[in-house]
Amino acid sequence: MTLNLSKYKDNLLFVPLGGSGEIGMNVNLYHFDGKWLMVDCGSGFAEDHLPGVDMVVADISFIEKYKDDLLGIVLTHAHEDHLGGIQYLWNELQCPIYATKFTKCFLKSKLTEYSLPNLEIIEMNTSKEFKIGPFDIETIGLTHSAPEMQALVIKTDAGNVVHTGDWKFDPKPLVGEASDQKALKRIGDEGVLALVCDSTNVFNEGVSGSEGDVRESLMNIIADCPKMVVVTTFASNLARLESIIKAGEKTGRKVCLAGRSLHRMFSAARECGYLKGINPIIDEKAIGKYKRENLLVIATGCQGEPLAAMSKMINGIHNSVSLAPDDTVIFSSKIIPGNDKRIFKMFNSLAKKKIEVITEKDHFVHVSGHPAIEELKEMYKLVRPQICIPVHGEAIHIHEQAKLAKSCGIKQAIEVENGSMVLLSKSKSEIIDTVENGYLAVDGNYLLPEDASIFRVRRRMREAGIVVVSMILDSKLHLASLPIINTPGLFDEYDDADMIKDFAKELSDEYHAMRSKSKGDLPDDKIRSFTKKIIKRIIKNEVNKIPLISVNITKIV
């Protein structure tokens, strides 16, 4: 659709393109005075309906149409679900990026692998307001598992919006500063039209908990482990990374990092003055020099990502780290909805190898970086918005926070989904339209729409297998030998060899019968069509499946 923006030129609009319908992939747009501002540009995990894909990003086709009026992307913090889409989408937008010193440093290290020569990252001065076109922006430091998390106060003539990003209230954070509740109250006193707020833990009673308590618990758990310990967590959780390193040092273990993104985060943190006073990290290639009981490995892959270090260790293909019975693997993270199956597959694989598995379900090894119910209530009291717009959650999270906000006296709560266009007004705020939205799959070096035909083919291959038929024909188009039939994902080439030979014989007989009845030459497409028909019938009768069928024809002259 092409939006008639002149109709809304003087209006304040909010449009989420990602993160309102899933946890992750946060992309949010604000419009005022004919100009647009993007807040965050994240990535998300792919679900099972996209075989062969690890990551997805938001379909930004809508804002591409108005990129000349897109003034910039402001990043709230250095987590993949808030900046992981930049390397894939920035070329379509070509606008400045605003970030704190740490987020800028981390992003620059990520982007060295990509060709984005004209990308400009402007370091935000968080001690004073700055202006981007018609938007006056004030940042407010909030506690999160990444340092320098900044809520944004977006000020316009139509009203002020507080965009929280990810946050929690932790009075004693181990990395970064405590949330600036005084600034939140001051902004509330000035008047807030809308609070656009994190919904991740809206079902959690009480408060989110302190990272300091997790650090102490990790120390106690690791001290009792008999052999090598591997802790897997999000690479971008700098607070947890420091806690694990400190726990390793306290328990007398040498610490190494396994996973490129961990090294990137560690380097960015040291460059910006974080992770001070810790012992040197050993190179993972050198772990063979130490006894297993003296080692602590921090690994990427807590969500079961197949190419991450943890999966490689479990599958025995990691270049440096091998697991052994009596080792311990600690999953110091939350299971993100949608990743359950592959994570539990990892648990089972480890258990079969006699490796101890520790998770947040049975031990205190994780606290969230997102607000629980009592923290949300406190945020409402401080900011006192006219409207609450829950984001950063699935539909059920957004609905629940809308109910909570209303129960706390907020006059209006608007339940958005990706693509909702919200008119924000002191007189009347409502969803007025829906814009183009969706997911793009990161498939190797390509971005593909989630409904691309290749994914339908892959799903069919996964569910019903594939049959590859190779036929050698002589100059008269008679079979020179029995067809060769391969059935990857359908039958076993050894256990089912006799059955596959029977299929080849049946196909051969059918082909000879058809060939004897034909008059003149047979075109290749007719031979392929006939062969697929016969194979489809054979397989359907045998296993009641209709696989993908490929027919290769070689002619002997």
Helices and strands as residue ranges (DSSP letters): G 5-8, E 12-18, E 27-32, E 35-41, E 43-45, E 55-58, H 61-64, G 67-69, E 70-74, H 80-83, H 86-89, G 90-92, E 97-99, H 101-111, E 121-123, E 130-132, E 135-141, E 150-156, E 159-163, H 181-190, E 194-198, H 211-223, E 229-232, H 238-250, E 254-258, H 260-271, G 284-289, G 292-294, E 295-299, H 309-314, E 328-331, H 340-352, E 356-358, H 373-383, E 387-391, H 395-407, E 412-413, E 420-424, E 430-434, E 439-443, E 446-449, H 453-464, E 466-473, E 484-486, H 497-517, H 524-543, E 548-555
